[in-house]
């Protein structure tokens, strides 16, 4: 669904202390295009309304923010966490996501034909609601576990980036329990991640680099990936990290250089991530536990 092709520019929003629901003719991108002033103003207005509504949510003991997003247009690919959090502004969630957050996407779009023209009457649905934590437990009960790990070390000397979480996994290959690879005909997966760190970290703020790094760590290397790992970490560590024993999600060129060889871009296949539950605790040592589920 392309913003520039949208004829209808309207949305409705309903909110109270426990939920925010939005139905819109358009989605909120990370950076609204400046070329169309009407669309830009509408996008900014919707983002502002979503932000102010989320900031009024009240989370009590044994409750969690549970967010969802889907579109009636099944032809557009996107990362669910970007639509729900990153594009809205992660600081928005500092009050309602102090220790944990969960989100879910729309798996039906992966089963639809993608050669159909975009539906000009497409709708976007944002939903943020406060639920009991046991509702999230119930979602993953009985799910097939593809991989899991317990209390592996996180190197805080590595900046808060995808590299920090990628390295944590690849440094602990022997401590990762792989049950099975994701069937190529069953593309979707979910994750539950629990980290412990000495200093305060908000789940919504660390979500994007953490998920990028973790998903890349469970891809096999393809194309220029090994060459890029050697540039990032040096040949010795790069060769060590280029180990597809953890290849749960399939081969992919998941990291590459840009701006010459001075910067690196992570590119996981995270549009397949349809569920995540992220928990952040405070403790003396930086540790991470996690599970990956077939979804």
MARDO-687749 format. One record per residue (C-alpha): residue number from 1; chain; x, z, y. Coordinates in pm, 1 decimal. Each point is the difference from the previous one (the first is absolute). Example, Ala and Ser with C-alpha at 12.3 -4.5 7.8 and 13.67 -1.06 7.14 Angstrom:
BEGIN
NODE, seq, mol, c1, c3, c2
NODE, 1, A, 1230.0, 780.0, -450.0 .
NODE, 2, A, 137.0, -66.0, 344.0 .
***
This chain:
BEGIN
NODE, seq, mol, c1, c3, c2
NODE, 1, A, 0.0, 0.0, 0.0 .
NODE, 2, A, 161.5, -112.8, 324.5 .
NODE, 3, A, -74.2, 182.1, 322.2 .
NODE, 4, A, 29.6, -319.3, 202.4 .
NODE, 5, A, -286.5, -156.8, -197.8 .
NODE, 6, A, -241.9, 285.0, 39.2 .
NODE, 7, A, -315.0, -95.5, 191.5 .
NODE, 8, A, -159.9, 341.8, -14.7 .
NODE, 9, A, 176.1, 283.7, 174.6 .
NODE, 10, A, -202.4, 309.7, -67.9 .
NODE, 11, A, 31.9, 326.3, -189.0 .
NODE, 12, A, -189.7, 318.3, -68.9 .
NODE, 13, A, 151.7, 341.6, -52.3 .
NODE, 14, A, -161.7, 318.0, -128.7 .
NODE, 15, A, 182.1, 328.8, -2.7 .
NODE, 16, A, -30.8, 374.2, -37.5 .
NODE, 17, A, 239.0, 282.7, -87.0 .
NODE, 18, A, 27.2, -117.8, -362.7 .
NODE, 19, A, -6.8, -379.4, 11.3 .
NODE, 20, A, 69.8, -314.0, 201.0 .
NODE, 21, A, -163.6, -326.2, -109.2 .
NODE, 22, A, 59.1, -339.0, 162.1 .
NODE, 23, A, -158.1, -339.3, -64.9 .
NODE, 24, A, 165.9, -276.1, 198.9 .
NODE, 25, A, 15.3, -378.6, 29.3 .
NODE, 26, A, 377.2, 23.9, 30.6 .
NODE, 27, A, 290.3, 215.2, -118.9 .
NODE, 28, A, 255.0, 190.5, 206.0 .
NODE, 29, A, 346.7, -160.9, -26.1 .
NODE, 30, A, 318.5, 189.2, 77.9 .
NODE, 31, A, 55.8, -202.6, 316.4 .
NODE, 32, A, -303.0, -176.0, 154.5 .
NODE, 33, A, 88.8, -351.4, 110.6 .
NODE, 34, A, 24.1, -50.7, 374.6 .
NODE, 35, A, -123.1, -360.1, -11.6 .
NODE, 36, A, -369.0, 88.9, -25.6 .
NODE, 37, A, -91.1, 264.7, 258.0 .
NODE, 38, A, -354.7, 51.4, -130.4 .
NODE, 39, A, 116.2, 73.1, -354.3 .
NODE, 40, A, 289.7, 212.7, 121.0 .
NODE, 41, A, -228.2, 219.8, 210.8 .
NODE, 42, A, -246.5, 39.8, -286.1 .
NODE, 43, A, 274.3, 91.2, -248.3 .
NODE, 44, A, 147.2, 257.0, 239.1 .
NODE, 45, A, -345.5, 149.3, 60.0 .
NODE, 46, A, -71.0, 31.5, -371.9 .
NODE, 47, A, 339.3, 154.6, -68.4 .
NODE, 48, A, -55.4, 249.5, 281.4 .
NODE, 49, A, -342.5, 96.7, -137.9 .
NODE, 50, A, 133.6, 40.6, -354.2 .
NODE, 51, A, 288.3, 215.2, 125.9 .
NODE, 52, A, -218.2, 229.2, 209.2 .
NODE, 53, A, -249.1, 40.8, -287.3 .
NODE, 54, A, 270.6, 83.4, -255.7 .
NODE, 55, A, 150.1, 259.1, 233.7 .
NODE, 56, A, -331.6, 189.2, -12.7 .
NODE, 57, A, -4.4, 31.0, -380.1 .
NODE, 58, A, 12.9, 353.4, -135.2 .
NODE, 59, A, 186.8, 70.7, -326.0 .
NODE, 60, A, -54.0, 335.0, -165.3 .
NODE, 61, A, 157.7, 169.7, -299.9 .
NODE, 62, A, -6.3, -206.5, -322.7 .
NODE, 63, A, -93.3, -313.7, 196.2 .
NODE, 64, A, 183.2, -326.7, 60.1 .
NODE, 65, A, -39.0, -313.4, 210.3 .
NODE, 66, A, -99.8, -286.6, -229.2 .
NODE, 67, A, 10.9, -344.5, 162.7 .
NODE, 68, A, -121.6, -339.0, -121.9 .
NODE, 69, A, 0.9, -355.5, 130.1 .
NODE, 70, A, -146.3, -326.7, -123.0 .
NODE, 71, A, -118.4, -337.5, 128.3 .
NODE, 72, A, -270.9, -237.7, -108.6 .
NODE, 73, A, 258.2, -278.9, 44.7 .
NODE, 74, A, 185.9, 3.3, -333.4 .
NODE, 75, A, 255.6, -265.1, 97.4 .
NODE, 76, A, 224.9, 204.9, 227.1 .
NODE, 77, A, 288.8, 203.5, -137.6 .
NODE, 78, A, 99.0, 324.2, 170.8 .
NODE, 79, A, 149.5, 341.0, -66.9 .
NODE, 80, A, -271.1, 264.1, -11.5 .
NODE, 81, A, 221.5, 272.0, 149.6 .
NODE, 82, A, 79.3, -222.5, 297.6 .
NODE, 83, A, -365.2, -70.1, 72.5 .
NODE, 84, A, -100.7, 365.2, -22.1 .
NODE, 85, A, 295.9, 179.3, 156.9 .
NODE, 86, A, 289.3, -204.5, 135.3 .
NODE, 87, A, -211.9, -242.2, 204.3 .
NODE, 88, A, -208.3, 284.4, 142.1 .
NODE, 89, A, 302.3, 217.9, 89.5 .
NODE, 90, A, 143.3, 262.6, -234.4 .
NODE, 91, A, 9.9, 272.7, 267.5 .
NODE, 92, A, -381.3, -14.3, -0.3 .
NODE, 93, A, 1.5, 178.2, -337.5 .
NODE, 94, A, 224.2, 292.5, 93.3 .
NODE, 95, A, -289.5, 247.0, 6.8 .
NODE, 96, A, -207.7, -110.0, -300.1 .
NODE, 97, A, 294.8, -88.8, -229.3 .
NODE, 98, A, 241.6, 288.0, 42.1 .
NODE, 99, A, 84.8, 34.0, -369.3 .
NODE, 100, A, -175.2, -273.8, -196.1 .
NODE, 101, A, -199.3, -320.5, 21.6 .
NODE, 102, A, -150.3, -250.7, -243.0 .
NODE, 103, A, -128.0, -355.1, 34.3 .
NODE, 104, A, -158.1, -272.9, -210.6 .
NODE, 105, A, -46.3, -375.2, 38.4 .
NODE, 106, A, -228.1, -270.3, -134.2 .
NODE, 107, A, 115.1, -131.0, -336.8 .
NODE, 108, A, -280.1, -259.5, -9.2 .
NODE, 109, A, 190.2, -226.2, 239.0 .
NODE, 110, A, 262.5, -60.8, -267.7 .
NODE, 111, A, -259.5, -143.9, -236.4 .
NODE, 112, A, -149.0, -244.9, 252.8 .
NODE, 113, A, 98.1, -363.1, 43.8 .
NODE, 114, A, 237.6, -45.9, 289.6 .
NODE, 115, A, -56.0, -370.2, 61.8 .
NODE, 116, A, -335.3, 54.9, 171.9 .
NODE, 117, A, -17.8, -43.5, 377.0 .
NODE, 118, A, -5.4, 318.9, 204.2 .
NODE, 119, A, -346.8, 144.1, 44.6 .
NODE, 120, A, -68.8, -0.8, 372.3 .
NODE, 121, A, -248.0, 285.0, -46.0 .
NODE, 122, A, 260.3, 224.7, -163.2 .
NODE, 123, A, -23.7, 372.3, 57.3 .
NODE, 124, A, 266.6, 269.3, -2.4 .
NODE, 125, A, -79.4, 351.3, -116.8 .
NODE, 126, A, 212.4, 299.0, 98.8 .
NODE, 127, A, -89.9, 338.5, -139.2 .
NODE, 128, A, 172.1, 334.6, 52.0 .
NODE, 129, A, -164.1, 301.7, -154.4 .
NODE, 130, A, 89.0, 359.0, -78.1 .
NODE, 131, A, -59.1, 80.3, -366.6 .
NODE, 132, A, 80.3, 277.1, -244.7 .
NODE, 133, A, 342.1, -43.8, -157.3 .
NODE, 134, A, -151.9, 4.3, -349.8 .
NODE, 135, A, -171.1, -333.1, 82.0 .
NODE, 136, A, 344.8, -160.1, 22.0 .
NODE, 137, A, 102.6, 168.0, -325.7 .
NODE, 138, A, -305.8, -154.6, -165.9 .
NODE, 139, A, 104.4, -349.7, 110.4 .
NODE, 140, A, 325.7, 11.8, -194.5 .
NODE, 141, A, -118.5, 197.2, -303.0 .
NODE, 142, A, 22.6, -226.7, -302.4 .
NODE, 143, A, 197.4, -273.2, 177.8 .
NODE, 144, A, 276.6, -159.7, -204.0 .
NODE, 145, A, 339.7, 128.6, 120.9 .
NODE, 146, A, 266.1, -270.9, 29.7 .
NODE, 147, A, 284.7, 223.4, 121.0 .
NODE, 148, A, 61.0, 357.9, 112.4 .
NODE, 149, A, 280.2, 224.1, 121.4 .
NODE, 150, A, 44.8, 365.1, 95.7 .
NODE, 151, A, 208.0, 161.8, 275.5 .
NODE, 152, A, 262.9, -266.5, 54.3 .
NODE, 153, A, 229.0, 52.7, 299.2 .
NODE, 154, A, -56.0, -166.5, 337.6 .
NODE, 155, A, 312.3, -59.9, 209.1 .
NODE, 156, A, -97.0, 101.8, 354.0 .
NODE, 157, A, 327.9, -138.6, 133.8 .
NODE, 158, A, -160.0, -341.3, -43.3 .
NODE, 159, A, -223.7, -67.8, 303.3 .
NODE, 160, A, -378.6, 16.0, -42.2 .
NODE, 161, A, -38.8, -353.4, -134.8 .
NODE, 162, A, -84.3, -195.4, -313.4 .
NODE, 163, A, 365.7, 35.8, -97.5 .
NODE, 164, A, -35.6, 380.3, -33.2 .
NODE, 165, A, -272.6, -22.9, -264.5 .
NODE, 166, A, 138.5, -309.2, -172.3 .
NODE, 167, A, 333.9, 176.5, -40.6 .
NODE, 168, A, -166.0, 315.8, -132.4 .
NODE, 169, A, -155.7, -200.0, -284.1 .
NODE, 170, A, 302.5, -217.2, -79.4 .
NODE, 171, A, 232.1, 303.2, 3.4 .
NODE, 172, A, -221.2, 162.8, -262.1 .
NODE, 173, A, -64.8, -285.3, -242.6 .
NODE, 174, A, 48.7, 228.6, -300.0 .
NODE, 175, A, -251.8, 249.7, 137.8 .
NODE, 176, A, -279.8, -255.9, 40.6 .
NODE, 177, A, -238.7, -20.3, -294.3 .
NODE, 178, A, -131.1, -353.1, -48.1 .
NODE, 179, A, -306.2, -18.4, -222.0 .
NODE, 180, A, -59.8, -373.3, 35.8 .
NODE, 181, A, 38.0, -289.6, 242.8 .
NODE, 182, A, -302.8, -119.1, 190.8 .
NODE, 183, A, -176.6, -273.9, -193.7 .
NODE, 184, A, 40.4, -328.2, 190.5 .
NODE, 185, A, -371.5, -60.2, -43.5 .
NODE, 186, A, -87.3, 340.4, 144.0 .
NODE, 187, A, 157.2, -1.2, 340.6 .
NODE, 188, A, -112.9, 318.1, 172.3 .
NODE, 189, A, 150.5, 346.5, 4.2 .
NODE, 190, A, -37.4, 342.9, 159.7 .
NODE, 191, A, 249.7, 274.7, 82.9 .
NODE, 192, A, 5.6, 375.8, 46.0 .
NODE, 193, A, 310.5, 121.5, 182.3 .
NODE, 194, A, 92.9, 359.4, 77.5 .
NODE, 195, A, 306.8, 75.6, 206.7 .
NODE, 196, A, 158.0, 328.0, 107.5 .
NODE, 197, A, 220.0, 4.4, 310.2 .
NODE, 198, A, 157.0, 275.9, 213.5 .
NODE, 199, A, -143.0, -131.3, 326.9 .
NODE, 200, A, -351.8, -99.8, 92.5 .
NODE, 201, A, -97.2, -356.3, -91.2 .
NODE, 202, A, -351.2, -136.5, 48.4 .
NODE, 203, A, -130.2, -210.6, -292.5 .
NODE, 204, A, -137.5, -278.8, 220.9 .
NODE, 205, A, 330.4, -31.3, 187.2 .
NODE, 206, A, 222.8, -36.0, -306.8 .
NODE, 207, A, -251.9, -199.1, -204.5 .
NODE, 208, A, 114.8, -353.2, 79.4 .
NODE, 209, A, 377.5, 37.4, -60.6 .
NODE, 210, A, -64.1, 219.7, -302.6 .
NODE, 211, A, -238.6, -241.2, -169.8 .
NODE, 212, A, 218.5, -301.2, 85.5 .
NODE, 213, A, 307.2, 164.8, -150.7 .
NODE, 214, A, -174.8, 127.2, -310.4 .
NODE, 215, A, -173.4, -327.8, -82.1 .
NODE, 216, A, 323.5, -195.9, 50.2 .
NODE, 217, A, 178.2, 243.8, -231.8 .
NODE, 218, A, -239.6, -91.9, -281.1 .
NODE, 219, A, 44.4, -376.9, 43.1 .
NODE, 220, A, 256.7, -202.5, -188.7 .
NODE, 221, A, 256.7, -196.2, 200.1 .
NODE, 222, A, -61.7, -365.3, 79.8 .
NODE, 223, A, 155.7, -259.7, 229.7 .
NODE, 224, A, 245.3, 147.4, 251.2 .
NODE, 225, A, -96.3, 360.8, -68.3 .
NODE, 226, A, 321.7, 97.1, -178.9 .
NODE, 227, A, 212.4, -165.7, 267.1 .
NODE, 228, A, -189.4, 190.7, 268.7 .
NODE, 229, A, 32.6, 331.8, -186.2 .
NODE, 230, A, 376.0, -55.1, -10.3 .
NODE, 231, A, 3.5, -50.3, 377.2 .
NODE, 232, A, -216.3, 307.8, 61.7 .
NODE, 233, A, 174.3, 247.5, -225.7 .
NODE, 234, A, 335.9, -160.0, -79.7 .
NODE, 235, A, 76.1, -187.2, -320.7 .
NODE, 236, A, 45.3, 306.2, -222.4 .
NODE, 237, A, -325.5, 177.2, 87.2 .
NODE, 238, A, -181.5, -330.2, 46.9 .
NODE, 239, A, 79.0, -102.4, -356.0 .
NODE, 240, A, -105.0, 343.9, -123.0 .
NODE, 241, A, -332.9, -19.8, 182.9 .
NODE, 242, A, -68.5, -353.9, -119.9 .
NODE, 243, A, -131.4, 134.9, -326.9 .
NODE, 244, A, -337.0, -130.4, -109.3 .
NODE, 245, A, -48.9, 260.8, -272.1 .
NODE, 246, A, -264.9, 126.8, 242.9 .
NODE, 247, A, -171.5, -337.8, 25.3 .
NODE, 248, A, -363.3, 110.7, -6.4 .
NODE, 249, A, -141.2, -247.8, 253.8 .
NODE, 250, A, 190.8, -318.1, -90.8 .
NODE, 251, A, 290.9, -196.1, 147.9 .
NODE, 252, A, 2.0, -59.0, 373.3 .
NODE, 253, A, 235.1, -62.4, 288.9 .
NODE, 254, A, -93.1, 331.9, 150.8 .
NODE, 255, A, 273.4, 31.1, 263.5 .
NODE, 256, A, 177.8, -258.1, 213.7 .
NODE, 257, A, 213.8, -27.6, 310.9 .
NODE, 258, A, -116.8, -105.5, 343.7 .
NODE, 259, A, 167.3, -24.3, 341.5 .
NODE, 260, A, 305.4, -128.6, -183.2 .
NODE, 261, A, 121.2, 262.9, -245.1 .
NODE, 262, A, -45.8, 289.4, 241.8 .
NODE, 263, A, -352.3, 106.9, -98.8 .
NODE, 264, A, -199.6, 20.8, -319.1 .
NODE, 265, A, -367.9, -57.0, -68.2 .
NODE, 266, A, -182.0, 159.8, -292.7 .
NODE, 267, A, -277.0, -207.0, -151.7 .
NODE, 268, A, -180.6, 174.9, -288.1 .
NODE, 269, A, -312.9, -146.5, -155.3 .
NODE, 270, A, -198.1, 286.2, 147.4 .
NODE, 271, A, -324.3, -192.6, 45.7 .
NODE, 272, A, -52.5, 90.7, -367.9 .
NODE, 273, A, 3.5, 371.0, 86.7 .
NODE, 274, A, -367.3, 99.9, 2.1 .
NODE, 275, A, 23.1, 378.0, -5.4 .
NODE, 276, A, 246.8, 259.1, 124.4 .
NODE, 277, A, -3.9, 377.4, 27.8 .
NODE, 278, A, 285.3, 141.5, 203.5 .
NODE, 279, A, 78.0, 371.2, 13.9 .
NODE, 280, A, 273.7, 151.4, 217.3 .
NODE, 281, A, 115.3, 359.6, -43.9 .
NODE, 282, A, 264.2, 209.7, 171.1 .
NODE, 283, A, 284.4, 141.9, -208.7 .
NODE, 284, A, 373.5, 67.8, 1.9 .
NODE, 285, A, 103.9, -313.1, -189.3 .
NODE, 286, A, -114.8, -359.6, 39.1 .
NODE, 287, A, -172.5, -106.1, -321.9 .
NODE, 288, A, -251.7, -260.7, -110.5 .
NODE, 289, A, -241.4, -28.8, -291.5 .
NODE, 290, A, -230.1, -289.3, -70.4 .
NODE, 291, A, -226.0, -195.2, -230.8 .
NODE, 292, A, -86.5, -370.1, -7.2 .
NODE, 293, A, -337.6, -97.0, -146.1 .
NODE, 294, A, -153.8, -319.3, -127.2 .
NODE, 295, A, -295.3, -57.4, 229.4 .
***
